[in-house]
Amino acid sequence: MIFVEIGADEYHVHYLVQSVPGYPPKRITQTIKGITAKRIFKKHPEVKKKLWGGKFWTSGYYVNTVGQYGNAEVIKAYVQDQGKGYKEIHHGQLELL
């Protein structure tokens, strides 16, 4: 799995991920949420105490897919344009797994 684009606004994180077709979007989302929460809590254990119920992520998420005939640039623009005060965290490829 490779991150193509990651962005954030005040309350949301948006990312575009490239993966193999057999890897379900739900599992990708669970993997990203699990790894990032563990790393944040390891680096900043005080964060967990400040969160409601000690959870970093909510259970909700939105997934959209790009197929052979889809347009990845449209999805990338969607990620970049979400939320007031959007700021780019990373542009380019970032290996997760």
N, C-alpha and C positions, 0 to 999 in steps of 0.2 A: 504494500500500500504506500502511495506517495502523495504527500500534500502538494497541490499545485498552487493553491492560494489560501491564505488564512487572513481573516480580518475580524475586527471587533468594534462594537459600539458600547454604550454604557451598560447594557443589560444582556447582550447577545454575543455569541461567537459564531462566525460564519466561515465555512471552509469548503473548498473544492478538492475532492480526493480522486485520484486515479487508482483503480483496482482491477483485479481480474473479474470476469463475469460471474464466476461461481461463488464469489464472496458476497453474501447478502448485505445490503445497506444497513439493516438493523444491527448486524454483528459488527460492521465497521464503526457505527456510532457507539455501540457499547464498548468496543475496544478503545476508541479515542477517549471517551469519558473516563473509563477505568484507569488508563495509563496516566492521563493528565492529572486526575484527582490524586492518585498515589504519589506522583512526583511533587505536586504542590504541597501536599500534607507532609511529605518527607523533608522538603526544603524549608517549609514554614509551618511547623506543627501548631502554632498559635491560631492559624486560620480556622482550623476545625472547630475550635471552641467558640468562635464568633458566628458560626453558621447555624441556621435553624435545623436541628436534628443532626448536625455534623456532616451533612451531605453537601458536596461542592456543586453538583449538577442537579437540575430538575429532571423529572422523568420524560418531559416532552422534547420533541425535536421534529424538524421538517427535513424530508429527504426528497431529492429530485434526481433523476438519472439522465445520463447522456448516452445514447446508443450510437450505432454505426451511422445513423442518419440524423442524429441530434447535433446541436451546435454548442460545443464546450465554451466558446467565447461568450455566448449569451448567459450561460450559468456563471461564468467568471465575472461578468459585468454585474449580475445580480448580487453576487457575494460582495463585490466592491462597493456597490451603491446602497447597501442596506444600512439603515439607521442614521440618525442625525449624529454628526461628529465622528463618522467612520474614520478609523485610522488603520493603515496597513501594518500588520505585525510582521508578516514575512511574505516575500514574493519570490517565487521560484520553487525548486523541489526540495522537500524535506522528508527524509526517510523516517517512517515510524516503526515499521516491522521489517 
